[in-house]
Amino acid sequence: MREIFDAELQQIGEGLVEMSRLVESAITRAGAALLDGEHQLAQDVIAADHEIDRLEKDLDERCVHLLAQQAPVATDLRIVISALRISATLERMGDLAQHVAEVARGRYPAPAVPDLARETFVGMNEAATLVARRTTELLATRDIALAVEIEQGDDALDQLHQDTFAATLSPGWTGTAQETVDVTLLGRYYERFGDHGVSVARRITFLVTGDFDAERPAVTEA
């Protein structure tokens, strides 16, 4: 029975890695669609989000099955509960990538990001992509040194998010009302993406170290 249980836990872990890879692809492609005005790429990201949702549902069903059939305790219970939380967090990261793609698609053929804010969003996309890549690596390896890099990426996103406010509120801002709204929303989407990456990092750190403080979620479920 223990061998079966361990195999099921391994399958859940592999499912989380697969889900994270899809999130990584989504934010990378959404950023390219946003910055390069690629309508079809944006559409592809939006259409692909259902696969992330499907994986979350499948993982949740697997976890509930384990809870009901195996009644895990101690470390095993912690792993299953953490998997449930991480799958929900990854699903939300996928949604945020989808939101970025929706803005890109909605402004086509006009650029979604005005020139005054383009450099900021180039930086945000690079930071978010790095957070996503490190999150996938962390889930695959449980190397908690990667958690520090995820936190650093989130710090960069937080600073760039502040830069979007500084830009839109400056006297030199010449963007339209729609551009102002888009920049504000996009900044928020990227900033939240980083927060959710930190949430995954802290939960994995908790699993590896047992440090309760490290597991405290970095975000609400927005």
C-alpha positions in Angstrom: 0.0 0.0 0.0 2.8 2.4 0.8 4.3 1.9 -2.6 1.0 2.7 -4.3 0.7 5.8 -2.1 4.2 7.0 -2.9 3.5 6.5 -6.6 0.4 8.6 -6.4 2.2 11.3 -4.6 4.9 11.3 -7.3 2.2 11.6 -10.0 0.8 14.6 -8.2 4.2 16.2 -8.1 4.8 15.5 -11.8 1.4 17.0 -12.5 2.4 20.2 -10.7 5.6 20.4 -12.8 3.6 20.0 -16.0 1.1 22.6 -14.9 3.9 25.0 -14.1 5.5 24.5 -17.5 2.3 25.4 -19.2 2.1 28.6 -17.0 5.7 29.4 -18.0 4.8 29.0 -21.7 1.7 31.1 -21.2 3.4 34.1 -19.6 6.3 34.0 -22.1 4.0 33.9 -25.1 1.6 36.5 -23.6 4.5 38.9 -23.1 5.6 38.4 -26.7 2.1 39.0 -27.9 1.8 42.1 -25.8 5.1 43.7 -26.9 5.1 42.6 -30.5 1.4 43.0 -31.3 1.0 39.3 -32.3 -2.7 38.7 -32.4 -2.6 35.0 -33.2 -0.1 34.4 -30.4 -2.4 36.2 -27.9 -5.3 34.0 -29.1 -3.3 30.9 -28.7 -2.5 31.8 -25.1 -6.1 32.5 -24.3 -7.2 29.2 -25.9 -4.5 27.2 -24.1 -5.6 28.3 -20.7 -8.3 25.5 -20.6 -5.5 22.9 -20.4 -4.1 24.6 -17.2 -7.7 24.5 -15.8 -8.1 20.9 -16.7 -4.8 19.9 -15.0 -5.8 21.8 -11.9 -9.1 19.9 -11.8 -7.3 16.6 -12.3 -4.8 17.3 -9.6 -7.5 18.4 -7.2 -9.4 15.1 -7.8 -6.3 13.1 -7.2 -5.6 14.9 -3.9 -9.1 14.5 -2.7 -9.0 10.8 -3.6 -5.8 10.4 -1.5 -7.3 12.2 1.4 -10.4 10.1 1.3 -8.8 6.7 0.6 -5.4 6.9 2.4 -6.2 9.3 5.3 -2.6 10.7 5.3 -1.1 12.2 8.4 2.0 14.3 9.3 4.3 14.9 6.4 2.1 13.1 3.9 -0.9 15.2 4.8 1.2 18.3 4.5 2.3 17.3 1.0 -1.2 16.6 -0.2 -2.6 19.9 1.2 0.3 21.9 -0.2 -0.3 20.3 -3.6 -4.0 21.4 -3.5 -2.9 25.0 -2.7 -0.1 25.1 -5.3 -2.4 23.8 -8.1 -4.8 26.6 -7.3 -2.0 29.2 -7.3 -0.6 27.9 -10.6 -4.1 28.1 -12.1 -4.3 31.7 -11.0 -0.9 32.5 -12.6 -2.3 31.0 -15.8 -5.3 33.3 -15.6 -3.1 36.3 -15.2 -1.1 35.3 -18.3 -4.4 35.0 -20.1 -5.4 38.5 -19.0 -2.2 39.9 -20.4 -2.9 38.1 -23.7 -6.5 39.5 -23.7 -5.2 43.0 -23.5 -2.8 42.4 -26.4 -5.6 40.9 -28.5 -8.1 43.6 -27.6 -5.9 46.4 -28.8 -4.8 44.8 -32.1 -3.7 46.1 -34.5 -2.7 49.1 -32.3 0.1 48.4 -29.8 -1.2 47.6 -26.4 1.7 49.3 -24.6 2.5 52.9 -25.4 6.0 53.9 -26.2 6.3 55.7 -22.9 5.8 52.5 -20.9 7.3 50.0 -23.3 10.7 49.7 -21.5 8.9 49.1 -18.2 6.9 46.2 -19.6 9.9 44.7 -21.3 11.4 44.5 -17.8 8.2 43.2 -16.3 7.9 40.5 -18.9 11.5 39.4 -18.4 11.1 39.3 -14.6 7.8 37.4 -14.8 9.2 34.9 -17.2 12.1 34.3 -14.9 9.8 33.8 -11.9 7.8 31.3 -14.0 11.0 29.4 -15.0 12.3 29.3 -11.5 9.0 28.1 -10.2 9.0 25.2 -12.6 12.6 24.3 -11.6 11.7 24.6 -7.9 8.7 22.2 -8.3 10.9 19.7 -10.2 13.9 19.8 -7.9 12.8 21.2 -4.6 16.1 23.2 -4.5 15.1 25.9 -2.1 17.9 28.2 -3.3 15.6 28.8 -6.3 13.0 30.2 -3.8 15.3 33.2 -3.1 15.6 33.9 -6.9 11.8 33.8 -7.1 11.5 36.4 -4.3 14.1 38.5 -6.1 12.1 38.4 -9.3 9.0 39.4 -7.4 10.9 42.3 -5.9 11.8 43.5 -9.4 8.1 43.2 -10.5 7.0 45.2 -7.5 9.4 48.0 -8.3 8.4 48.0 -12.0 4.8 48.1 -10.9 5.5 51.3 -9.0 7.2 52.6 -12.1 3.9 52.2 -14.0 2.2 54.5 -11.5 5.0 57.0 -11.7 4.7 57.1 -15.5 1.0 57.5 -15.7 0.8 60.1 -13.0 3.7 62.2 -14.3 3.1 65.5 -16.1 4.7 64.1 -19.2 2.3 61.3 -19.6 0.4 61.7 -23.0 -1.3 58.3 -23.1 -5.0 58.1 -23.9 -7.6 57.1 -21.2 -7.6 53.6 -22.7 -3.8 53.4 -22.6 -3.8 54.6 -19.0 -6.2 51.9 -18.0 -4.3 49.2 -19.9 -1.0 50.1 -18.3 -2.5 50.1 -14.9 -4.2 46.7 -15.4 -1.2 45.2 -17.0 1.1 46.3 -14.2 -1.3 44.8 -11.7 -1.4 41.5 -13.6 2.4 41.1 -13.7 2.7 42.2 -10.1 0.2 39.6 -9.0 1.9 36.9 -11.1 5.1 37.5 -9.1 3.2 37.4 -5.8 1.7 34.0 -6.7 5.2 32.7 -7.7 6.4 33.7 -4.2 3.4 31.8 -2.7 4.5 28.6 -4.4 8.1 29.2 -3.4 7.2 29.6 0.3 5.0 26.5 0.3 7.8 24.4 -1.2 10.3 25.8 1.3 7.9 24.8 4.1 7.7 21.3 2.7 11.5 21.0 2.6 12.4 22.7 5.8 9.3 22.6 8.0 9.7 26.3 8.6 6.1 27.5 9.2 7.0 31.2 8.7 8.3 30.4 5.2 4.9 28.9 4.2 2.9 32.0 5.0 1.2 32.9 1.7 2.6 36.0 0.1 -0.8 36.9 -1.5 -4.5 36.7 -1.0 -6.4 34.6 -3.6 -7.1 37.5 -5.9 
